Amino acid sequence: MNKMGSHVGMMLSIIIFVTFLFFLYTTLEPIIKTQKDKEALLDYLQVELIEKFSSNLTSAVISAKGGHESRENCIEINHTEIGITNPEDVNVVVYDEINNPISFKFEGINLVIDKFGDKPEFFKIYYSEEPLDNSAGSSICGGILKGDEVALFGQIKTRKHIFESKIISSINEYDVGYDGLKEGLKIPSGSEFGFSFTYSDGAIISTDEKEVLTNVYAKETPIQYIDEKANINAGFISVRVW
């Protein structure tokens, strides 16, 4: 029996196997590294975009019960009492206690709200620097004074929310100034991105689709967002990198 030949054959087999493993590693290592880099970029970009889409929304509730001077079919409260320093700096919507939009206007230091007689007793006020749609229009209150006590009910709350308006604005920014947006988000050279937004009713808006000749990494995240009426809705943000 030729033991030397057996040892040589075994050594050759080991060398071939190790060579194969080395070849496999050198082939797959760049792919694995690229995948990890893109997944890390995807996580980073998701956080950055959600921050970019977010802004403050402030809410306050006031009660209107007899005792304080106000106008016929109206109530009025000093706007500083609900946290508004300058009405020109914010957009405002007002709802009654069953979420009907209510007309209002700013007059001097006061926010004047249509009361429509003895009801309702509570009004919800929302304001933000972001666009809000007051479809109820401007207040048409009369000028006859009437007894109503107006007071802040509970605390003024300011919270950060994702705004539909900021998502739409960012999509427009992407479509007309992609390079600037990419630079602002600190996306590294050699990487590209896109994103889409799914409304609560399933409708989708998205950045311009680009021709991609490489692997695309994507992540979809459920969100809550504020629409133009200051309503909270559920939707999705989907981010893509390549």
Secondary structure, 3 states (H helix, E strand, C coil): CCHHHHHHHHHHHHHHHHHHHHHHHHHHHHHHHHHHHHHHHHHHHHHHHHHHCEEEEEEEEEEEEEEEEEECCEEEEEHHHHCCCCHHHCEEEEEECCCCECCEEEECCEEEEECCCCCCCEEEEEEECCCCCCCCCECCCCCCEEEEEEEECCCCEEEEEEEHHHHHHHHHHHHHHHHHHHHHCCCCCCCCEEEEEECCCCCEEECCCCCCCCCCEEEEEEEEEECCCCCEEEEEEEEEEC
